[in-house]
Amino acid sequence: IYGTQKSSRHPLAQAVAKHFARDMFKEKESPSIVGGIHVDESREIPGRGVIARLVADGKVFVVASGNESLMRDQKIDLSSAPKIPLNAQDGTEIAGGTIVWFGINGKLAGRAILTSTIRERAAQAVHRLMLEGMEVVMASGDREAAVAVVARAAGIGSYHAALMPEQKVRLIKSLQ
């Protein structure tokens, strides 16, 4: 899983890779050879995730990491995953979490729930822009609940969720 995240340019993947590097591996290891595992090939799929071909001890593993849509495309069954509450009414702190799924060789291997913390300066910057008469709109590829939590924390009233990269471009052009 680390190999797929390390090879990605996406900020969430980089955060996961940093966590693994700090807690499980030596930072100085080569990005293509980690813990004896060679990242043979890696393909980023915009708005969905990463698929990588890894080789360890002569065995080949195809690792997919990304959103639910990528898992469906890879025919990875998510129904065996334990259900988790994803709304604030359940008293959880993951209402606004981003779910990243992991599959290895077509089988579900796990998931991570990543939450965002808004920097105070970000909310202040949004407030200043609004005071200057600008309309602030948030566009994200993440799911509705996660985007709503971040937008609310930053003081942004208008947001769009579950957008693919090309949809974000169209939205920006329509707002200009």
N, C-alpha and C positions, 0 to 999 in steps of 0.2 A: 504494500500500500504506500509506503514511504516513497518508493521509486516512482510511482505514478504522480504523486503530489509534487515531488521535487522537480520533475520534468515540466510541470505546468507553469504558465505565466499568470494564472488567475490568482488574485490576492488571497482568496480563501484556501486554495491549495497550498500556497506558499506558507500560510499560517499553520496549516496541518503539518507540512514538512518541517517547519521550524520547531514545532512541538516535538515531533519524533526525533529530530536531530539533537535537541537539547536533552531530552529524557532517555533516549534509547541508543543513540549512535554517537560516534565522535564527529564533530563538525568538520574535521579535516578530511574525511573520506571523500573519495571521488564521487561526483554526482551521478556517474554512470555505473559505478560499482559500490554497492552499499551492503555491508554485512555479508559479503560473499555472493550477493545477488547482482547480476549484471542487467541493466536496463538496455535491452537489445533494440527496442523500437518504442516510440511513444507518439501518440496522435491526439492532439487536443481537438475537441468538438465544441465549437463555440455555443455557449448557452446550455451545454449539457454536461460536459466533463472531459475525462481523459481515459483513453484505452492504451495500455502499454503491454508489450511483450517482454517478459522477464525470464532470465535463465539462471537457475540455481542448481548446482551439482548435476549439471547435464540435463535437467528437466526444464521444460518450457511451461510458463504460466502466463495466461492472458488475464490481466487485471483491469477491471473497469472501475472507475470511481467518478461519481457525479450524481446527478439528480435522478428522480424517479423515471423520467422520460428516457434517459440513457439506459437505465436498467431494463426497461420494457423493450427498447431497441435491441438489446443484447440478450433478450429472452431470459432474463434473470428473475425468478419468481420471488416477490417480496412478501408473499402471504405468510411465510413461516416466521417473519420477524415479530417479536412480541409487540403488542400494541402499546403505544405511549401516549399519554395525554398531551395534546398540543394546544390547549387553550388555558387562559389565565384562570378560568373558573375552577379548574382542577387544582389550583394552588401551585402550579409549577412555575419555574422560571424559564421554561423553554418555549413559551408561547411565540416569541419572536425568533426562535432558533431556525437556522438553516440546516436542513437535513442533507448530509452527504452519504450516499450509499456506496458500498464496496462489494464487488463481486470478483471471484477468482475462478477461472475456467468454467464460466457459466453458472456458478452457484453463489448464492448470497453468502458473503463473508462477514458482513456487519454494517454498521452505520455510525456516523458521528453527528452530533447536534452541536452546531456552532452558534454562539450568541454574540451579538455586537454590543459594544459599549460606545456611546457617543461621547466624544471629547467635548468638554465644556466650550472650548473655543469654536467648535463647529456650530453649536447652537447659537452662540453669540454672533457668528458670521452670518448665519441665516437671518437672525433678527435684524442685523444692520442692513442687509440687502432689502428686507421688507420695509424698513424705515425709509430707505431711499426710493421706495415705490416699485421695487421689482417684485415680480411674481416668481416664487421659488417652487419648482416642481421637481419631484424625485422620480427617477426612472430606474428600475431594477429588474434583474432577471430572477430574483428570488420570489418565493411564494408570498401570497397576500398577507398572511399573519406576520411574517418576519418584516416585511416592508412597512406595514402599518406601525409596528412597534418602534422601528428606527425613525420613521418620519415624525411620529408623535414626539419622540424624545428630542428631535432636532428642531421641533417647532414648525414643521412643514405640513401644511394642510392638504396639499394636492400631490398625489403620488400615483404611479402606475407600476403594477407588479407583474411578474411572470412574463417579462418581455424577452424576446430573443434579440441578439445584437442588432439585426437589421430593423426590428421594430423600434428599438431605441433611436436609431438614426432617423426613421420616419417621424417619430414623435418630436424629436428636436427640431427637425425642419418645419414641422407644422406649427411649432410654438415661436419660431423666429419671425 
